[in-house]
C-alpha cells in the first residue's frame, strides 16, 4: 500500500508542479503579446498626435487663406474705387487752364491770344494722353482697316487710287498701349 500511496503522491506532485518548458513558453508568449500590445498602443498614440497636429495645421492654413482672400477682395474694391484718382488728379491742371481760358474769352478783345491759349491747353492735354500711352489712330490716306476704323459712310472716290481708302475722318480714334479704345469714324472711298 505504501507503494500505491507513494505513486499517488508522486502523481499529485507531478500534476501540481508545472512543466517548466511549457510554462516558460507560455510565459514568453504572454510577455511577447503584452509587449506587442504596448508597441501598438504607442504607435496608435503617436498616430493620433500626428493627426491632431496636422488637423491644427490645416485649420490654421484655412484661416490664413480666408484672411488672404478677404484682404485681396478689399484691395480690389479700393483699387476700383480709387484707381482713377491719379489720372483725374493729373487732369486738374488742364481743367484749371480751361477755366482761365473761359474767363479770358469773356473779357478779351484779342481773339488771336485766346486762340493761342486754347491751342496750348489742347497741346498740354494731348501730351498728357501720350504720357498715359494713348495715341491717335492715323487715318489720312490710309487703307480702311476694320480693326482700327468704323466706316460710317461710303462716298464715291475722286480717283481710282482712293478706292478702299479713307477719304474723311469724322471722329478721331485712339489706342492705349496698342489696344483700340475708340475706333476712328471714317468715310471710305468706293
Buried (B, 14 or more C-beta within 10 A) or exposed (E): EEEEEEEEEEEEEEEEEEEEEEEEEEEEEEEEEEEEEEEEEEEEEEEEEEEEEEEEEEEEEEEEEEEEEEEEEEEEEEEEEEEEEEEEEEBEEBEEBBEEBEEBEEEEEEEEEBEEBBEEBEEEBEEBBEEEEBBBBEBEEBEBEEEBBBBBEEEEBEEEEBEEBBBBBEEBBBBEEEEBEBBBBBBBBE
